[in-house]
């Protein structure tokens, strides 16, 4: 483990413990993207942003904490792309179109509901993304973030950047509990992206350090990681 990895892990450990001890998330949140208390109010605050109102396409991760945001996106008539868990498909995104849903937004936005009712799509069949909602363990006010350490959010965004679907105009948002907002420096590497807004139940924080990778950073990917993600294995073999 590198020094940067160790520093990130220390921040994760601190935030998980702070959330649980401070009653900000359930006791089983350690090691996960925490399903924090107040997620519904956070989704409502996010929906007040002009950037949200203007967005017609939203990409979100499948974690429980972002379920209220996914529901709100569908209720607001937005086209929703939801990452397939662990990107375990050659078509690593679910497409949820509010105009064609045969079930409620609550059912479709659930991870199990999306797997049952949504169509899977690859990046070649997707529209440009106006707003990305990313699950996070910790964020700081400059916009640096870390997830739980698996790296899927970074890979999803990198794929979409390479496809021209996420650009500098795309807004990236981290909905979190206030206890997940840290004052510590969060080290960033070439494959990390920053967020433009942090949204909590209590406030919206506009971040100052807009950062996007140029695409996939193959040097940071192990052979095991590439083999476990079909779309990466296909690209590597094609190259």
C-alpha positions in Angstrom: 0.0 0.0 0.0 1.4 3.4 -1.0 1.6 6.4 1.3 -1.3 8.0 -0.6 -3.4 4.8 -0.1 -2.5 4.8 3.6 -3.5 8.5 3.9 -6.8 7.9 2.2 -7.5 4.8 4.4 -6.9 6.9 7.5 -9.5 9.4 6.4 -12.0 6.7 5.6 -11.5 5.1 9.0 -11.9 8.4 10.8 -15.1 9.3 8.9 -16.7 5.9 9.3 -16.1 5.9 13.0 -17.3 9.5 13.3 -20.5 8.8 11.4 -21.3 5.7 13.5 -20.3 7.2 16.9 -22.2 10.5 16.0 -25.4 8.7 14.9 -25.0 9.9 11.4 -25.4 6.5 9.8 -26.3 2.9 10.8 -23.8 0.8 12.8 -23.1 -1.4 9.8 -21.8 1.5 7.7 -18.1 0.8 8.3 -16.5 -0.2 5.0 -19.3 1.0 2.8 -20.6 4.1 1.0 -22.6 5.0 4.1 -26.4 5.2 3.9 -26.4 8.3 6.0 -29.4 9.7 7.9 -30.9 12.7 6.2 -30.4 11.4 2.6 -34.0 12.4 1.7 -33.5 16.0 2.9 -30.2 16.1 1.0 -32.0 15.0 -2.2 -34.5 17.8 -1.7 -31.7 20.4 -1.2 -29.9 19.1 -4.3 -33.1 19.6 -6.3 -33.1 23.3 -5.5 -29.9 23.9 -7.4 -30.2 25.6 -10.8 -27.8 23.0 -12.2 -30.2 20.2 -11.2 -33.2 22.0 -12.7 -31.3 22.4 -16.0 -30.0 18.8 -16.1 -31.9 16.4 -18.4 -29.5 13.5 -18.0 -28.2 12.3 -14.6 -25.7 9.5 -13.9 -25.8 8.1 -10.4 -24.1 5.2 -8.5 -26.3 2.4 -7.1 -25.6 2.8 -3.4 -28.5 3.1 -0.9 -27.4 6.6 0.2 -28.2 8.0 -3.3 -31.6 6.2 -3.7 -33.5 9.4 -2.8 -31.6 11.3 -5.5 -32.3 8.7 -8.1 -36.0 8.7 -7.2 -36.1 12.5 -7.4 -34.4 12.4 -10.8 -37.1 10.1 -12.2 -39.9 12.1 -10.6 -38.4 15.3 -12.2 -38.5 13.7 -15.6 -34.8 13.2 -16.0 -33.1 10.4 -18.0 -31.2 8.4 -15.4 -28.2 6.3 -15.9 -27.3 4.1 -12.9 -24.1 2.1 -12.8 -24.4 -1.6 -12.8 -22.9 -2.8 -9.5 -19.2 -3.5 -9.8 -19.5 -2.7 -13.5 -20.1 -6.5 -14.0 -21.3 -6.2 -17.6 -20.1 -5.3 -21.1 -23.0 -2.8 -20.8 -22.1 -1.3 -17.4 -25.0 1.2 -17.0 -28.8 0.8 -16.4 -31.0 3.2 -18.5 -34.0 4.4 -16.6 -36.3 6.6 -18.8 -39.2 8.1 -16.8 -41.3 8.2 -19.9 -41.2 4.5 -20.4 -41.0 3.2 -16.8 -43.6 0.5 -16.1 -43.2 0.8 -12.3 -43.0 3.5 -9.8 -39.9 5.7 -9.5 -39.3 4.2 -6.0 -39.2 0.7 -7.4 -37.2 1.5 -10.5 -34.6 3.6 -8.5 -33.8 0.7 -6.2 -30.8 -1.4 -7.1 -32.9 -4.6 -7.4 -35.6 -2.8 -9.3 -33.2 -1.4 -11.8 -31.7 -4.9 -12.4 -35.2 -6.2 -13.1 -36.8 -3.4 -15.1 -34.0 -1.2 -16.7 -32.2 -1.8 -19.9 -28.5 -2.2 -19.8 -26.5 0.1 -22.1 -22.8 0.7 -23.0 -21.2 4.0 -23.4 -21.8 4.0 -27.2 -25.6 4.1 -26.6 -25.6 6.8 -24.0 -26.4 10.5 -24.2 -24.1 13.3 -22.8 -24.3 13.6 -19.0 -25.4 16.9 -17.5 -24.9 15.9 -13.8 -23.1 13.1 -12.0 -24.1 12.0 -8.5 -21.3 10.2 -6.8 -21.3 8.2 -3.6 -18.5 9.2 -1.2 -17.1 8.3 2.1 -15.4 11.7 2.7 -15.1 15.0 0.9 -13.4 18.3 1.7 -14.4 21.8 0.8 -12.0 22.0 -2.1 -13.9 19.1 -3.8 -11.5 16.3 -3.2 -13.3 13.0 -2.4 -12.7 9.4 -1.6 -15.0 6.4 -1.9 -14.7 3.1 -0.1 -11.6 2.2 -2.0 -12.9 -0.1 -4.8 -12.4 2.6 -7.4 -15.6 2.0 -9.4 -16.8 5.6 -9.4 -13.4 6.7 -10.8 -13.6 4.1 -13.5 -17.2 5.0 -14.5 -16.4 8.7 -14.8 -13.2 7.9 -16.7 -15.1 5.7 -19.2 -17.6 8.5 -19.8 -14.9 11.1 -20.2 -13.2 9.0 -22.8 -16.5 8.7 -24.6 -17.0 12.5 -24.5 -20.1 12.1 -22.4 -18.7 13.7 -19.3 -16.9 17.0 -19.9 -15.9 20.2 -18.1 -19.5 21.3 -18.4 -20.8 18.3 -16.5 -21.6 19.0 -12.9 -20.4 16.5 -10.3 -22.2 16.4 -6.9 -21.5 14.5 -3.7 -24.6 14.2 -1.4 -23.3 13.4 2.1 -23.9 13.8 5.8 -22.3 16.8 7.4 -20.0 14.4 9.3 -18.5 13.3 6.0 -17.2 16.8 5.2 -13.7 16.9 6.5 -11.1 19.7 6.9 -8.2 17.3 6.2 -6.3 17.3 3.0 -7.4 14.4 0.8 -4.5 13.3 -1.5 -5.4 13.0 -5.2 -3.9 10.8 -7.9 -4.1 11.0 -11.7 -7.3 8.9 -11.8 -9.2 10.9 -9.2 -11.9 13.4 -10.0 -13.2 16.2 -7.7 -16.7 17.3 -7.1 -18.2 20.7 -8.0 -20.8 20.7 -5.2 -21.1 19.0 -1.8 -24.8 18.8 -0.7 -25.8 17.9 2.9 -29.2 18.2 4.6 -28.1 21.6 5.9 -26.1 23.3 3.2 -24.7 23.4 -0.4 -21.0 23.8 -0.6 -19.6 25.1 -3.9 -16.1 23.6 -4.4 -13.1 25.4 -5.8 -10.9 22.7 -7.2 -12.5 21.4 -10.4 -10.5 18.3 -11.4 -11.2 15.7 -14.1 -8.9 12.9 -15.3 -8.3 12.6 -19.0 -9.7 9.1 -19.1 -8.7 5.6 -17.9 -5.3 5.4 -16.3 -4.2 1.9 -17.3 -1.1 2.1 -15.2 -3.2 2.3 -12.0 -5.2 -0.9 -12.9 -4.1 -4.3 -11.9 -4.5 -7.3 -14.3 -7.0 -8.7 -11.8 -9.1 -5.5 -11.8 -9.1 -5.4 -15.6 -10.1 -9.1 -15.9 -13.0 -8.6 -13.4 -14.6 -5.7 -15.4 -15.7 -6.9 -18.8 -15.7 -3.5 -20.5 -12.1 -2.9 -19.4 -11.0 -6.4 -20.5 -12.5 -5.9 -23.9 -10.8 -2.5 -24.3 -7.5 -3.9 -23.2 -7.7 -6.8 -25.6 -8.8 -4.5 -28.5 -5.8 -2.3 -27.8 
